[in-house]
Amino acid sequence: MKKIIIALFFVLFATSAFSYSCPMLWGEVDELLKTAGDNGKTAAQIDEIKQLREKGKKAHDEGSHEMSEIFLKKALKILKS
């Protein structure tokens, strides 16, 4: 019984710790945004990326991690294209 409880404890906490990567995504957006102008992004694209980043952060803060990741991944797609 003790082993089952310990295993259950690790499963529950391991999945919650790695379930969302919002902060890592917006950190990557922030890093790529620093050189976006130098990498050929227009002012309109940079504004769109900033708006997507803010929407992603807001969604994360409100607990909607899936939407946060959608916004942030869209911003990264623009940055990396």
Contacts in CASP RR format, 6 or more apart in sequence:
PFRMAT RR
TARGET T0000
AUTHOR 0000-0000-0000
METHOD contacts of the structure
MODEL  1
MKKIIIALFFVLFATSAFSYSCPMLWGEVDELLKTAGDNGKTAAQIDEIK
QLREKGKKAHDEGSHEMSEIFLKKALKILKS
19 65 0 8 1.000
20 60 0 8 1.000
20 65 0 8 1.000
20 68 0 8 1.000
20 69 0 8 1.000
21 69 0 8 1.000
22 56 0 8 1.000
22 57 0 8 1.000
22 60 0 8 1.000
22 65 0 8 1.000
22 68 0 8 1.000
22 69 0 8 1.000
22 72 0 8 1.000
23 60 0 8 1.000
25 68 0 8 1.000
25 69 0 8 1.000
25 72 0 8 1.000
25 73 0 8 1.000
25 76 0 8 1.000
26 53 0 8 1.000
26 56 0 8 1.000
26 57 0 8 1.000
26 60 0 8 1.000
26 72 0 8 1.000
28 76 0 8 1.000
29 49 0 8 1.000
29 52 0 8 1.000
29 53 0 8 1.000
29 72 0 8 1.000
29 75 0 8 1.000
29 76 0 8 1.000
29 79 0 8 1.000
30 53 0 8 1.000
32 76 0 8 1.000
32 79 0 8 1.000
32 80 0 8 1.000
33 46 0 8 1.000
33 49 0 8 1.000
33 50 0 8 1.000
33 53 0 8 1.000
33 79 0 8 1.000
36 45 0 8 1.000
36 46 0 8 1.000
36 49 0 8 1.000
36 79 0 8 1.000
37 46 0 8 1.000
39 79 0 8 1.000
41 49 0 8 1.000
41 78 0 8 1.000
41 79 0 8 1.000
45 78 0 8 1.000
48 75 0 8 1.000
48 78 0 8 1.000
49 75 0 8 1.000
49 78 0 8 1.000
49 79 0 8 1.000
52 71 0 8 1.000
52 72 0 8 1.000
52 74 0 8 1.000
52 75 0 8 1.000
52 78 0 8 1.000
53 71 0 8 1.000
53 72 0 8 1.000
53 75 0 8 1.000
55 71 0 8 1.000
56 67 0 8 1.000
56 68 0 8 1.000
56 71 0 8 1.000
56 72 0 8 1.000
57 68 0 8 1.000
59 65 0 8 1.000
59 67 0 8 1.000
59 68 0 8 1.000
59 71 0 8 1.000
60 68 0 8 1.000
END
